Amino acid sequence: MDSLVTLARQEGFLTTHQALHLGASYRTLHALVARGDLVHPVRSVYLPAQESSSLNREERHAVIVKGLLFAHPGWVASHHSALALSGVPLWDVPADTFHMATVRRASVRRDSLHLHVLQDGDPVGEALGLRVMTPGFAALQVAAAFGVRAGLVAVDACLRTGLTSTQVLQRMVDSGRWRRGLASARRVVELADGRSESAMESVLRLALSDGDWEL
């Protein structure tokens, strides 16, 4: 059992497939969780308990996303799960919920995992050698799913770090591929400003633009 914990500490995560390939059983994994050596935040992925407790929310989310993509090579990280791999701050999004896209007929939610339909033409790129929606598209997904504030923080960060451009964002929002949340995505593109130096600055700028402040 200790070899599984060691592997989890080396990689940052352990997948169910890895454990079974090494000759472990589901009972072994359950025992390691019960003993406090591993935590099981989402299906098919385990984290070393001690090390994961020291991670901030973005780091922990990113490690779990890595594990999910390692366990399921055909999946593509989307929404804030894609952005976490690029170090984009997570704001007003559920950091304990993970978004992936894959070839399937309909979206489905399995506990904390959301599996979306991978559409033809979806802009898929790479981050840390893993398949993700491109940053600009993922940031607009965040806006469409979680609102203007969450999306603006993500988009401003992507612009600031050169992960996308205003031209790319405008083309994406005008592409006609948005079934829900189009108004929020358009609002974010209108307000986007890569000169914002932090998430809080983006949030404050939005509050001022909405008149949601007092002297």
Buried (B, 14 or more C-beta within 10 A) or exposed (E): BEEBBEBBBEBBBBBBEBBEEEEBEEEBBEBBBEEEBBBBBBBBBBBBBEEBEEBEEBBBBBBBBBBBBBBBEEBBBBBBBBBBBBBBBBBBBBBEBBBBBBEEEEEEEEEEBBBBEBEEEBBBBEBEEBBBBBBBBBBBBBBBBBBBBBBBBBBBBBBBEEBBBBEBBBEBBEEEBBEEBBEBBBBBBEBBBBEBEEBEBBBEBBEEBEEEEEE
